[in-house]
Amino acid sequence: MSKRIKTRGKLYIISGPSGTGKGTICSRIMEERKLSLSISMTTRAPRDGEKDGQSYYFVTKEEFENKIKEDKMLEYAKVFDNYYGTPKDKVISRLERGIDVILEIDIQGGLQVRSKMPEDSVLIFILPPSLEELKNRLNSRGTESIEAIEKRLSKALDEIRFIGEYDYYIVNDDLEKAVGEALSIVDAERLRVPPKVKPIIRQYEEE
């Protein structure tokens, strides 16, 4: 039986334009590799069916701003007068216990996390096969106007220009293939030699 060395967990950041299938890929990764989902924090009011600590951590604006001042957020942004962000302590405590964490987030947030946790973070960018296919997917939802879809496509192109800041990319032209590639990335990263190798070497020396 091969020996699995327990090391610090990894933080997998999944980003990409709206409509590329990020959520589905994240769900499959968590299901098949037992990663822990990072839950975001927000100042907006809960919607019907949402539960604190499961959908989001719901806090007041004052509480959120205090966490920003105390450097307790890995990343955050203000959208339509509400804050959204990732609590630092929730992520770090799991990484320290050797638990891998997955975070579905926009490019801006992903780069904020990378700047604060460069050794822990693995950035994966999900791409559509083409902008035309992305347009078809957004149209098929039937939830947005033509103008809104055009804005999303323009934003998608702006986001894709940041792909050079990411470690890996996956083109989601076939869901099963895309999930397989994502799982391969997780498997490879779990076998990466960590920066601090002494605990691994010591385990063999003590046998």
N, C-alpha and C positions, 0 to 999 in steps of 0.2 A: 504494500500500500504506500502511495506517495505521501510524503510529509507536507502538510500545509502549515506554513508559518503564519501566526497571527500578527498582523501589523496594524498600523493606524489606518482607519478607513479613508476612502476617497470620496470627494464631492463631485458628482457628475452633473454638469450644467448643460441642459438641453435648450437650444435656442433656434430660432428660424422664423420666417414670415408666417403670418396667419394663414391657415389652410394647408400647411405642409404635413400635418399629421403628427405634430409633436406630442400631443396628449395621448394618442393611441400608442405611440412608440414607448413613451414613458411608462404607461400602464403595463405593457408587455414586459419591459425590462424589470419592473418591480415584481411582477408575477413570477418570472422565470429565474431571476437571480437574487430575489429577496432583498432588494434595496429598500431603504427607508425614505419615505417622501418628506421633503422639507415643506412645512406648512407656513404660508406667508402671514404677515400681520397687516391689518388695515384699520383705518379710522372710519370707514363707511359703516352704515348700519347693516345688520344681518338681513338677508332676504329670506323669504319663506323656505323652510326646510334646512337652512344652514345652521350649523352648530359650532359654537366656540371651541377651538382646539381641534376641530376636524376639517371644517371648510376653510376657516381662517382663525387667527387669534384676533378677536375684536377688542380694540382699545380706544381710548379717547385721544383727541388730537394732542392734548397736553402730555399724556403718557408717551405717545409716539415721539414727540419732539424732545422729551427728556431723554429717551433712548438714543436719539441722534446725538444730542449733546454729550452723552456719556459713552459714545462710540460703541453702542450695543447692537448696531445694525450692520449686517454684512453689506447690504445694499438697500437703497430705497428710492422712491420717486413719488412725485405728487401729480395725481391725475384728477382733473375736475374737482379740485379743492379737497380731495381725499388722499391720504398717504397710503402707500403700499410698500412692503419691504420684507426682508428676511432677517429674523432675529439671530444674532450671532451665537448666543449661548446654546440654543437648541441644536444647532448644527455641530458646533465644536464638541459638545458633550458626547454626541454619538460617534463622531470621528475618533475621539480619544478612546472609545470602547471598541474600536475596530469595526464599526458599522459603516457600510457604504451608504451614502445619501444621494438622492437625486433631486435636482432642482430645475423645474421648467420655468424659464424666465426670458425676458427680452435681452437683446444684445447689450444695451446700456448697462443693465443689471449684471449680466454675465461678466462684463469687463471690470465692473466695480469689484466683484467677488475675486476675480483673478488677481487684481492689484493688491488685495488684502491677504489672499491665501494662495500664493502662486504654487507652492509645493503640494497643496492638497487638491487643487481643482483640476478637473479634466473637462475641457470645453468641446462640445459636439454640436455642429451646425447641421440642421436639417434643411435640405434644399428641395424645391419642386423640380420636376423634370424640365419645365420651361415656364415662362411667365404666362404663356397661352393656356397651359394646362392648369396653372394656379387660378387663372381667371375662370376657367370652366368649373373648378371645384368650388370657388366662392359663389359663382352663379347658381350652382346646384343646391346650395343651402337655402336659397330663396328667402333670406332674411334681411338683405341689404339692397339699397338702391344702386343703380348703375354708377352714380357719382361716388357713392361710398366705396364701391368695389374698385373704381379707378384710383381712389386715394390709397387704398390698401396695396394695389399693385405698384404705385409709385413709391410707397414706403418700403415695400418688399425689395425693390431694386436698391434703395438706399441701404437697407440692412445687409444685403448680399455683399455689398462693397466692404464690409467688415470681416469677411470670412477669413482673411489672412491672420486675424487675431486669434482664431480658434485652432484647436489641436487636430480635430478630425471633422470630416464632412460626410454626410450620407445623402444620396439622392433618393428621395422616396417616390420612385416610379412603380414599385411593387412592394406592398406592405410587408409581406413575409421576408423578402430579401432585405428590406431596410431594417426590420427587427433583427434578423440574423446578423447583419453587420454591426448593429448596436451592441448585441450580446458579445460579439467577437471583441469589440473594443473593451468592454467590461472585463472579459476573461483575460485579455492581454495585460490590462492595467493591474489586475490582481496578482499577476506574476512578475510585475516590474520590481527590480531590486530597489528598495527604498533608500533615501539619502543616508539614513542611520542604519548601517548593516550590522553593527556589533551584537545586538540581541540575537540576530539570526546565527551568526558565527558562534556565539557563546553556547547556544542551544546544542550545537553539534560537539563542541569541545567538552561539554559536561557529560556526554553519554559514556 
